[in-house]
Amino acid sequence: MKHPVDVHVGKRVRHRRWMVGMTQQQLAEKVGIKFQQIQKYETGMNRISASRLFDIAQAVSVPVAYFFEGMDGAETAQTTDAQRDGVPGDILADKEALELIRSYYAIPENQRRRLFELARVLSDAAA
């Protein structure tokens, strides 16, 4: 049976891996394991040992504490706010959303601000 902490840590591993544009295979190679093990970690099926979590944190350039952020009950509040706003509770679990974020930050800053304002106007118009 999956423990909620293992699921949360696994999601954070997956999110960070996606954010840095790394495949499961690439992360596995950096950590010295098979990509199937990364799959099991990311789903919470297998627990990540402290030493392995340390290795993963180094491979994706974050402190170990990053994987535990949001475990203090904030998830419930976020889900409630997200449902009220009509946004999925775990929006970063969506690969398309992450690609959109990466693409957005690849745009030069002055154009990015204009795009942001356009998106804001369009979302207001849709409401």
C-alpha positions, 0 to 999 in steps of 0.5 A: 500500500502506498504511503501518502508521503512516498506519493508526495515525494515521488510527485516532487521528484517527477515535477523537478525532473520535468522542470529541468527537462530530464528523462527518467533514463537520464536521471537513473543514469546520474543516480546509478539505477535503472529507469524502472526504479525511477518510475516506481519512486515517482508513483510512490510504489517504492520508498526512496531511501535517504541516501538515494533521495540525496543522490536524486536531489544532487542530480536535479540540483535541489536541496533534499527538503524540496521533496517534502515541501507542501507536506504540512497540510497545505495541500488540502488548502491548495486543493480547495483554492484550486477547485474554487478557481476551476484549476486542477489541484496538481497542475504541475503533474500535467506535462503540457502545463510544464511544457507551457511554463518552460516555453513561457520562460524561454521568451524574452522578458519584454515579450513575455510580459506582453504575453502575460497581459494578453493571457490575463485579458483573455481569461477575464473575457472568458469569465 
